Amino acid sequence: MKSDIILAGVGGQGILSIAAAIGMAALEDNLFLKQAEVHGMSQRGGAVQSHLRISDKAVASDLIPMGKADLILSVEPMEALRYVPWLSNDGWLVTNTASFVNIENYPDKEAILAEIRKMPKHITLDADNIAEEIGSSRSSNIVMLGAASRFIPLSLENFHEGIRKIFGRKGEDIIKINILAFEAGRSACEHYLDK
């Protein structure tokens, strides 16, 4: 088993929390894990991406070669497009449709989504709206993790445990809302695939 995942977004959107949750879930399965991350020039608003490699065998490099990613999980649509060259021919692109407009000449959102929809295997969700509907606008990143979870070969129980571990110090209410966000994203993804 091997899964190469690229996480993409901008600073402040919770990419590193997604990476930590996946990493904790992988460790629960006693899998090997390598991760590399790049932070933008500013803490909030700069590009953030992470390469995450999970395997049942030792992983030599933390960087995913171009054309080899099994999954691109993005919390921002323009950032999703940036990493399309890394996606394998049968890989999935799963992205939030809500834009994080942090530059004056941000491209037309519909044009960005039209490019994403050209991908043979893609899912687009308004994770911000889903998070607001469950009462936790700050959990849109975990909604996206839930949406992409069916393409990551880890058990549901281990994802829940990963969420418990990374949010544990914030209390039981925060754990519960994030598990709810995860499940809402997972349900939205399954509904999308049933169409």
Secondary structure, DSSP 4 states (H G I P E B T S, - for coil): -EEEEEEEEETTS-HHHHHHHHHHHHHHTT-EEEEEEE--SSTTTSEEEEEEEEESS----SSPPTT-EEEEEESSHHHHHHTGGGEEEEEEEEEE------STTPPPHHHHHHHHTTSSSEEEE-HHHHHHHTT-GGGHHHHHHHHHGGGS-S-HHHHHHHHHHHHGGG-HHHHHHHHHHHHHHHHHHHHHHH-
